[in-house]
Amino acid sequence: MELGHGAPPIRSPPPYPWRTARRDHRLVLGRRYVRRVTYAVVVLAGGAARRLHGVAKPLLTVEGTALVRRVLDAAGTATPRVVVGPPDLLPALPPGTVLTREDPPGGGPVAALRAGVALIPARVETVVVLAGDLPFVTGETVDALLAARAEVAVLLDDTGRRQHLLAAWRAGLLRAALSRSASPAVRDLFQGVRPAEVPPPRGLPAWLDCDTPEDLDRARRLLS
């Protein structure tokens, strides 16, 4: 099945028909619940994998699990979970995930983010934005972004560099940034905003992406 211009998004079937669409995420600091956060996630899983012999990066596996599935599992309490990428990702997606495509296909990450955010209901407070090729992003990483309770929160890597595709946005601010941006670069969405900078989590590097065969080998070695 092909997602062409103006094609409706594909939704994988829900695991249980009686499960409600809305779920809240309660952040826990120590033993104390902070507050409920209604959040969605948009995973950017498109782009050409020229350095990986044309294989879609999000379908590469680490410990037997596709990268896009690992990313979605890190945001397991998000509703909805939206993936922007080609239709061949669908078999790797968990039940209930919405798959859509930017217009035009291959239009870049900002176009992809626009397509994903367009499917987020107005009631959702916060949108977590993640790249689709991050083998080590975890639920703890997402919790740290949400716990910043900022208009925008962005993860830092171990050199102090902002990772713009590891971020949590207030939904209205993200929509405003997308509406005014003419740049294809996600980093330019941050112009005029002062994000909360979330320090890197301990353990495996959540920001490590798999752009090359060497990156993928490194990720697999770190888990061996």
Secondary structure, 3 states (H helix, E strand, C coil): CCCCCCCCCEECCCCCCCCCCCCCEEEEECCEEEEEECEEEEEECCCCCHHHCCCCHHHCEECCEEHHHHHHHHCCCCCCEEEECCHHHHHHCCCCCEEECCCCCCCCHHHHHHHHHCCCCCCCCEEEEEECCCCCCCHHHHHHHHHCCCCEEEEECCCCCEEEEEEEEEHHHHHHHHHHCCCCCHHHHHCCCCCEEECCCCCCCCCCCCCCHHHHHHHHHHCC
